[in-house]
Amino acid sequence: MRDVSSDYSAVRELVAKYNSRSTPTIVVGEQVMIGFDPQRLEQLLQA
């Protein structure tokens, strides 16, 4: 877990690598979830 409020390199990675300017941005393996969707998160974690 990285804290974009205090880690500027985390912000740069969030934008450059994941094309996201939102939090939460959750990465599970190669899957990226922008925003919070509990059902999708559960699916990602079970895969």
PQR file with spaces between the fields and no chain letter, atoms N, CA, C, O and H, PARSE charges and radii, in Angstrom:
ATOM       1  N    MET     1       0.845   -1.163    0.000 -0.4000 1.5000
ATOM       2  CA   MET     1       0.000    0.000    0.000 -0.0000 2.0000
ATOM       3  C    MET     1       0.900    1.239    0.000  0.5500 1.7000
ATOM       4  O    MET     1       1.926    1.290    0.679 -0.5500 1.4000
ATOM       5  N    ARG     2       0.480    2.227   -0.782 -0.4000 1.5000
ATOM       6  CA   ARG     2       1.236    3.482   -0.854 -0.0000 2.0000
ATOM       7  C    ARG     2       0.290    4.644   -0.566  0.5500 1.7000
ATOM       8  O    ARG     2      -0.881    4.613   -0.945 -0.5500 1.4000
ATOM       9  H    ARG     2      -0.353    2.186   -1.333  0.4000 1.0000
ATOM      10  N    ASP     3       0.802    5.650    0.094 -0.4000 1.5000
ATOM      11  CA   ASP     3       0.011    6.797    0.516 -0.0000 2.0000
ATOM      12  C    ASP     3       0.281    7.981   -0.414  0.5500 1.7000
ATOM      13  O    ASP     3       1.326    8.624   -0.320 -0.5500 1.4000
ATOM      14  H    ASP     3       1.753    5.675    0.402  0.4000 1.0000
ATOM      15  N    VAL     4      -0.664    8.265   -1.309 -0.4000 1.5000
ATOM      16  CA   VAL     4      -0.457    9.351   -2.265 -0.0000 2.0000
ATOM      17  C    VAL     4      -0.511   10.727   -1.615  0.5500 1.7000
ATOM      18  O    VAL     4      -0.118   11.717   -2.232 -0.5500 1.4000
ATOM      19  H    VAL     4      -1.513    7.743   -1.386  0.4000 1.0000
ATOM      20  N    SER     5      -0.990   10.799   -0.386 -0.4000 1.5000
ATOM      21  CA   SER     5      -1.034   12.099    0.279 -0.0000 2.0000
ATOM      22  C    SER     5       0.340   12.539    0.778  0.5500 1.7000
ATOM      23  O    SER     5       0.558   13.721    1.045 -0.5500 1.4000
ATOM      24  H    SER     5      -1.310    9.995    0.115  0.4000 1.0000
ATOM      25  N    SER     6       1.263   11.590    0.904 -0.4000 1.5000
ATOM      26  CA   SER     6       2.593   11.962    1.404 -0.0000 2.0000
ATOM      27  C    SER     6       3.745   11.444    0.545  0.5500 1.7000
ATOM      28  O    SER     6       4.908   11.693    0.862 -0.5500 1.4000
ATOM      29  H    SER     6       1.086   10.630    0.687  0.4000 1.0000
ATOM      30  N    ASP     7       3.438   10.727   -0.537 -0.4000 1.5000
ATOM      31  CA   ASP     7       4.476   10.113   -1.372 -0.0000 2.0000
ATOM      32  C    ASP     7       4.276   10.550   -2.827  0.5500 1.7000
ATOM      33  O    ASP     7       3.460    9.982   -3.553 -0.5500 1.4000
ATOM      34  H    ASP     7       2.493   10.525   -0.795  0.4000 1.0000
ATOM      35  N    TYR     8       5.039   11.573   -3.239 -0.4000 1.5000
ATOM      36  CA   TYR     8       4.869   12.107   -4.586 -0.0000 2.0000
ATOM      37  C    TYR     8       5.178   11.066   -5.665  0.5500 1.7000
ATOM      38  O    TYR     8       4.549   11.086   -6.723 -0.5500 1.4000
ATOM      39  H    TYR     8       5.701   12.035   -2.649  0.4000 1.0000
ATOM      40  N    SER     9       6.122   10.164   -5.428 -0.4000 1.5000
ATOM      41  CA   SER     9       6.425    9.127   -6.424 -0.0000 2.0000
ATOM      42  C    SER     9       5.229    8.195   -6.598  0.5500 1.7000
ATOM      43  O    SER     9       5.021    7.658   -7.686 -0.5500 1.4000
ATOM      44  H    SER     9       6.633   10.148   -4.569  0.4000 1.0000
ATOM      45  N    ALA    10       4.446    7.996   -5.549 -0.4000 1.5000
ATOM      46  CA   ALA    10       3.238    7.177   -5.659 -0.0000 2.0000
ATOM      47  C    ALA    10       2.204    7.866   -6.543  0.5500 1.7000
ATOM      48  O    ALA    10       1.497    7.207   -7.305 -0.5500 1.4000
ATOM      49  H    ALA    10       4.615    8.433   -4.665  0.4000 1.0000
ATOM      50  N    VAL    11       2.115    9.182   -6.442 -0.4000 1.5000
ATOM      51  CA   VAL    11       1.199    9.938   -7.299 -0.0000 2.0000
ATOM      52  C    VAL    11       1.620    9.819   -8.758  0.5500 1.7000
ATOM      53  O    VAL    11       0.787    9.573   -9.631 -0.5500 1.4000
ATOM      54  H    VAL    11       2.689    9.717   -5.822  0.4000 1.0000
ATOM      55  N    ARG    12       2.906    9.992   -9.022 -0.4000 1.5000
ATOM      56  CA   ARG    12       3.414    9.871  -10.404 -0.0000 2.0000
ATOM      57  C    ARG    12       3.120    8.482  -10.960  0.5500 1.7000
ATOM      58  O    ARG    12       2.693    8.360  -12.108 -0.5500 1.4000
ATOM      59  H    ARG    12       3.583   10.192   -8.313  0.4000 1.0000
ATOM      60  N    GLU    13       3.340    7.438  -10.171 -0.4000 1.5000
ATOM      61  CA   GLU    13       3.073    6.072  -10.627 -0.0000 2.0000
ATOM      62  C    GLU    13       1.585    5.864  -10.875  0.5500 1.7000
ATOM      63  O    GLU    13       1.205    5.235  -11.862 -0.5500 1.4000
ATOM      64  H    GLU    13       3.687    7.537   -9.238  0.4000 1.0000
ATOM      65  N    LEU    14       0.741    6.383   -9.996 -0.4000 1.5000
ATOM      66  CA   LEU    14      -0.705    6.251  -10.138 -0.0000 2.0000
ATOM      67  C    LEU    14      -1.161    6.806  -11.483  0.5500 1.7000
ATOM      68  O    LEU    14      -1.973    6.194  -12.177 -0.5500 1.4000
ATOM      69  H    LEU    14       1.050    6.895   -9.194  0.4000 1.0000
ATOM      70  N    VAL    15      -0.629    7.969  -11.841 -0.4000 1.5000
ATOM      71  CA   VAL    15      -1.027    8.609  -13.091 -0.0000 2.0000
ATOM      72  C    VAL    15      -0.373    7.930  -14.292  0.5500 1.7000
ATOM      73  O    VAL    15      -1.052    7.614  -15.269 -0.5500 1.4000
ATOM      74  H    VAL    15       0.031    8.466  -11.278  0.4000 1.0000
ATOM      75  N    ALA    16       0.936    7.703  -14.229 -0.4000 1.5000
ATOM      76  CA   ALA    16       1.665    7.184  -15.386 -0.0000 2.0000
ATOM      77  C    ALA    16       1.357    5.714  -15.666  0.5500 1.7000
ATOM      78  O    ALA    16       1.083    5.340  -16.806 -0.5500 1.4000
ATOM      79  H    ALA    16       1.488    7.959  -13.435  0.4000 1.0000
ATOM      80  N    LYS    17       1.402    4.904  -14.649 -0.4000 1.5000
ATOM      81  CA   LYS    17       1.276    3.460  -14.847 -0.0000 2.0000
ATOM      82  C    LYS    17      -0.177    2.997  -14.926  0.5500 1.7000
ATOM      83  O    LYS    17      -0.509    2.104  -15.706 -0.5500 1.4000
ATOM      84  H    LYS    17       1.625    5.208  -13.723  0.4000 1.0000
ATOM      85  N    TYR    18      -1.037    3.608  -14.115 -0.4000 1.5000
ATOM      86  CA   TYR    18      -2.414    3.135  -14.024 -0.0000 2.0000
ATOM      87  C    TYR    18      -3.428    4.089  -14.632  0.5500 1.7000
ATOM      88  O    TYR    18      -4.628    3.815  -14.619 -0.5500 1.4000
ATOM      89  H    TYR    18      -0.767    4.334  -13.481  0.4000 1.0000
ATOM      90  N    ASN    19      -2.944    5.225  -15.174 -0.4000 1.5000
ATOM      91  CA   ASN    19      -3.811    6.204  -15.822 -0.0000 2.0000
ATOM      92  C    ASN    19      -4.971    6.606  -14.909  0.5500 1.7000
ATOM      93  O    ASN    19      -6.113    6.727  -15.352 -0.5500 1.4000
ATOM      94  H    ASN    19      -1.969    5.448  -15.185  0.4000 1.0000
ATOM      95  N    SER    20      -4.661    6.808  -13.640 -0.4000 1.5000
ATOM      96  CA   SER    20      -5.681    7.138  -12.653 -0.0000 2.0000
ATOM      97  C    SER    20      -5.299    8.401  -11.907  0.5500 1.7000
ATOM      98  O    SER    20      -4.130    8.633  -11.597 -0.5500 1.4000
ATOM      99  H    SER    20      -3.733    6.710  -13.280  0.4000 1.0000
ATOM     100  N    ARG    21      -6.299    9.207  -11.626 -0.4000 1.5000
ATOM     101  CA   ARG    21      -6.119   10.390  -10.787 -0.0000 2.0000
ATOM     102  C    ARG    21      -7.075   10.306   -9.600  0.5500 1.7000
ATOM     103  O    ARG    21      -7.372   11.313   -8.956 -0.5500 1.4000
ATOM     104  H    ARG    21      -7.248    9.019  -11.878  0.4000 1.0000
ATOM     105  N    SER    22      -7.549    9.102   -9.321 -0.4000 1.5000
ATOM     106  CA   SER    22      -8.540    8.891   -8.266 -0.0000 2.0000
ATOM     107  C    SER    22      -8.032    7.913   -7.228  0.5500 1.7000
ATOM     108  O    SER    22      -7.185    7.064   -7.506 -0.5500 1.4000
ATOM     109  H    SER    22      -7.308    8.284   -9.844  0.4000 1.0000
ATOM     110  N    THR    23      -8.564    8.050   -6.031 -0.4000 1.5000
ATOM     111  CA   THR    23      -8.325    7.060   -4.997 -0.0000 2.0000
ATOM     112  C    THR    23      -9.674    6.584   -4.494  0.5500 1.7000
ATOM     113  O    THR    23     -10.623    7.366   -4.453 -0.5500 1.4000
ATOM     114  H    THR    23      -9.252    8.739   -5.805  0.4000 1.0000
ATOM     115  N    PRO    24      -9.779    5.354   -4.121 -0.5600 1.5000
ATOM     116  CA   PRO    24      -8.711    4.373   -4.181  0.2800 2.0000
ATOM     117  C    PRO    24      -8.509    3.844   -5.594  0.5500 1.7000
ATOM     118  O    PRO    24      -9.450    3.743   -6.381 -0.5500 1.4000
ATOM     119  N    THR    25      -7.289    3.516   -5.888 -0.4000 1.5000
ATOM     120  CA   THR    25      -6.942    2.740   -7.071 -0.0000 2.0000
ATOM     121  C    THR    25      -6.312    1.473   -6.528  0.5500 1.7000
ATOM     122  O    THR    25      -5.251    1.513   -5.905 -0.5500 1.4000
ATOM     123  H    THR    25      -6.524    3.598   -5.249  0.4000 1.0000
ATOM     124  N    ILE    26      -6.965    0.355   -6.767 -0.4000 1.5000
ATOM     125  CA   ILE    26      -6.546   -0.925   -6.204 -0.0000 2.0000
ATOM     126  C    ILE    26      -6.011   -1.796   -7.321  0.5500 1.7000
ATOM     127  O    ILE    26      -6.669   -1.980   -8.345 -0.5500 1.4000
ATOM     128  H    ILE    26      -7.826    0.323   -7.274  0.4000 1.0000
ATOM     129  N    VAL    27      -4.818   -2.333   -7.125 -0.4000 1.5000
ATOM     130  CA   VAL    27      -4.182   -3.192   -8.119 -0.0000 2.0000
ATOM     131  C    VAL    27      -4.045   -4.582   -7.523  0.5500 1.7000
ATOM     132  O    VAL    27      -3.437   -4.767   -6.468 -0.5500 1.4000
ATOM     133  H    VAL    27      -4.284   -2.184   -6.293  0.4000 1.0000
ATOM     134  N    VAL    28      -4.621   -5.556   -8.217 -0.4000 1.5000
ATOM     135  CA   VAL    28      -4.516   -6.958   -7.814 -0.0000 2.0000
ATOM     136  C    VAL    28      -3.959   -7.704   -9.019  0.5500 1.7000
ATOM     137  O    VAL    28      -4.653   -7.893  -10.018 -0.5500 1.4000
ATOM     138  H    VAL    28      -5.115   -5.406   -9.074  0.4000 1.0000
ATOM     139  N    GLY    29      -2.712   -8.124   -8.920 -0.4000 1.5000
ATOM     140  CA   GLY    29      -2.059   -8.751  -10.069 -0.0000 2.0000
ATOM     141  C    GLY    29      -1.958   -7.735  -11.194  0.5500 1.7000
ATOM     142  O    GLY    29      -1.342   -6.681  -11.034 -0.5500 1.4000
ATOM     143  H    GLY    29      -2.148   -7.971   -8.108  0.4000 1.0000
ATOM     144  N    GLU    30      -2.559   -8.049  -12.324 -0.4000 1.5000
ATOM     145  CA   GLU    30      -2.568   -7.144  -13.477 -0.0000 2.0000
ATOM     146  C    GLU    30      -3.863   -6.355  -13.585  0.5500 1.7000
ATOM     147  O    GLU    30      -4.002   -5.515  -14.475 -0.5500 1.4000
ATOM     148  H    GLU    30      -3.060   -8.905  -12.454  0.4000 1.0000
ATOM     149  N    GLN    31      -4.808   -6.610  -12.696 -0.4000 1.5000
ATOM     150  CA   GLN    31      -6.114   -5.942  -12.741 -0.0000 2.0000
ATOM     151  C    GLN    31      -6.076   -4.655  -11.932  0.5500 1.7000
ATOM     152  O    GLN    31      -5.528   -4.611  -10.831 -0.5500 1.4000
ATOM     153  H    GLN    31      -4.695   -7.292  -11.973  0.4000 1.0000
ATOM     154  N    VAL    32      -6.668   -3.608  -12.498 -0.4000 1.5000
ATOM     155  CA   VAL    32      -6.705   -2.303  -11.838 -0.0000 2.0000
ATOM     156  C    VAL    32      -8.167   -1.919  -11.631  0.5500 1.7000
ATOM     157  O    VAL    32      -8.965   -1.938  -12.568 -0.5500 1.4000
ATOM     158  H    VAL    32      -7.113   -3.643  -13.393  0.4000 1.0000
ATOM     159  N    MET    33      -8.504   -1.572  -10.395 -0.4000 1.5000
ATOM     160  CA   MET    33      -9.849   -1.117  -10.077 -0.0000 2.0000
ATOM     161  C    MET    33      -9.739    0.318   -9.569  0.5500 1.7000
ATOM     162  O    MET    33      -9.088    0.583   -8.558 -0.5500 1.4000
ATOM     163  H    MET    33      -7.856   -1.556   -9.634  0.4000 1.0000
ATOM     164  N    ILE    34     -10.380    1.234  -10.281 -0.4000 1.5000
ATOM     165  CA   ILE    34     -10.380    2.637   -9.883 -0.0000 2.0000
ATOM     166  C    ILE    34     -11.723    2.909   -9.208  0.5500 1.7000
ATOM     167  O    ILE    34     -12.785    2.671   -9.784 -0.5500 1.4000
ATOM     168  H    ILE    34     -10.909    1.019  -11.102  0.4000 1.0000
ATOM     169  N    GLY    35     -11.654    3.409   -7.984 -0.4000 1.5000
ATOM     170  CA   GLY    35     -12.858    3.572   -7.180 -0.0000 2.0000
ATOM     171  C    GLY    35     -13.056    2.319   -6.345  0.5500 1.7000
ATOM     172  O    GLY    35     -12.242    1.397   -6.402 -0.5500 1.4000
ATOM     173  H    GLY    35     -10.791    3.602   -7.516  0.4000 1.0000
ATOM     174  N    PHE    36     -14.119    2.281   -5.580 -0.4000 1.5000
ATOM     175  CA   PHE    36     -14.350    1.140   -4.704 -0.0000 2.0000
ATOM     176  C    PHE    36     -15.626    0.425   -5.091  0.5500 1.7000
ATOM     177  O    PHE    36     -16.709    1.009   -5.078 -0.5500 1.4000
ATOM     178  H    PHE    36     -14.780    3.030   -5.534  0.4000 1.0000
ATOM     179  N    ASP    37     -15.492   -0.831   -5.433 -0.4000 1.5000
ATOM     180  CA   ASP    37     -16.611   -1.701   -5.774 -0.0000 2.0000
ATOM     181  C    ASP    37     -16.391   -2.996   -5.009  0.5500 1.7000
ATOM     182  O    ASP    37     -15.608   -3.838   -5.449 -0.5500 1.4000
ATOM     183  H    ASP    37     -14.612   -1.306   -5.445  0.4000 1.0000
ATOM     184  N    PRO    38     -17.069   -3.180   -3.865 -0.5600 1.5000
ATOM     185  CA   PRO    38     -16.800   -4.337   -3.017  0.2800 2.0000
ATOM     186  C    PRO    38     -16.973   -5.675   -3.730  0.5500 1.7000
ATOM     187  O    PRO    38     -16.205   -6.606   -3.486 -0.5500 1.4000
ATOM     188  N    GLN    39     -17.960   -5.783   -4.597 -0.4000 1.5000
ATOM     189  CA   GLN    39     -18.188   -7.046   -5.313 -0.0000 2.0000
ATOM     190  C    GLN    39     -17.041   -7.338   -6.271  0.5500 1.7000
ATOM     191  O    GLN    39     -16.554   -8.467   -6.330 -0.5500 1.4000
ATOM     192  H    GLN    39     -18.584   -5.026   -4.795  0.4000 1.0000
ATOM     193  N    ARG    40     -16.612   -6.343   -7.010 -0.4000 1.5000
ATOM     194  CA   ARG    40     -15.501   -6.551   -7.944 -0.0000 2.0000
ATOM     195  C    ARG    40     -14.210   -6.850   -7.188  0.5500 1.7000
ATOM     196  O    ARG    40     -13.431   -7.702   -7.615 -0.5500 1.4000
ATOM     197  H    ARG    40     -17.007   -5.426   -6.962  0.4000 1.0000
ATOM     198  N    LEU    41     -13.973   -6.164   -6.078 -0.4000 1.5000
ATOM     199  CA   LEU    41     -12.784   -6.421   -5.281 -0.0000 2.0000
ATOM     200  C    LEU    41     -12.767   -7.864   -4.800  0.5500 1.7000
ATOM     201  O    LEU    41     -11.729   -8.524   -4.848 -0.5500 1.4000
ATOM     202  H    LEU    41     -14.606   -5.471   -5.732  0.4000 1.0000
ATOM     203  N    GLU    42     -13.887   -8.349   -4.346 -0.4000 1.5000
ATOM     204  CA   GLU    42     -13.966   -9.746   -3.904 -0.0000 2.0000
ATOM     205  C    GLU    42     -13.640  -10.686   -5.059  0.5500 1.7000
ATOM     206  O    GLU    42     -12.926  -11.670   -4.867 -0.5500 1.4000
ATOM     207  H    GLU    42     -14.731   -7.813   -4.307  0.4000 1.0000
ATOM     208  N    GLN    43     -14.149  -10.400   -6.250 -0.4000 1.5000
ATOM     209  CA   GLN    43     -13.852  -11.228   -7.426 -0.0000 2.0000
ATOM     210  C    GLN    43     -12.371  -11.203   -7.743  0.5500 1.7000
ATOM     211  O    GLN    43     -11.782  -12.244   -8.032 -0.5500 1.4000
ATOM     212  H    GLN    43     -14.729   -9.600   -6.406  0.4000 1.0000
ATOM     213  N    LEU    44     -11.759  -10.023   -7.692 -0.4000 1.5000
ATOM     214  CA   LEU    44     -10.330   -9.912   -7.986 -0.0000 2.0000
ATOM     215  C    LEU    44      -9.494  -10.702   -6.988  0.5500 1.7000
ATOM     216  O    LEU    44      -8.508  -11.340   -7.359 -0.5500 1.4000
ATOM     217  H    LEU    44     -12.238   -9.178   -7.457  0.4000 1.0000
ATOM     218  N    LEU    45      -9.886  -10.656   -5.739 -0.4000 1.5000
ATOM     219  CA   LEU    45      -9.118  -11.342   -4.698 -0.0000 2.0000
ATOM     220  C    LEU    45      -9.289  -12.854   -4.762  0.5500 1.7000
ATOM     221  O    LEU    45      -8.410  -13.590   -4.314 -0.5500 1.4000
ATOM     222  H    LEU    45     -10.686  -10.138   -5.438  0.4000 1.0000
ATOM     223  N    GLN    46     -10.396  -13.329   -5.306 -0.4000 1.5000
ATOM     224  CA   GLN    46     -10.633  -14.766   -5.425 -0.0000 2.0000
ATOM     225  C    GLN    46      -9.962  -15.378   -6.641  0.5500 1.7000
ATOM     226  O    GLN    46      -9.754  -16.590   -6.698 -0.5500 1.4000
ATOM     227  H    GLN    46     -11.110  -12.731   -5.670  0.4000 1.0000
ATOM     228  N    ALA    47      -9.625  -14.546   -7.610 -0.4000 1.5000
ATOM     229  CA   ALA    47      -9.032  -15.049   -8.869 -0.0000 2.0000
ATOM     230  C    ALA    47      -7.629  -15.535   -8.669  0.5500 1.7000
ATOM     231  O    ALA    47      -6.991  -15.987   -9.620 -0.5500 1.4000
ATOM     232  H    ALA    47      -9.794  -13.562   -7.564  0.4000 1.0000
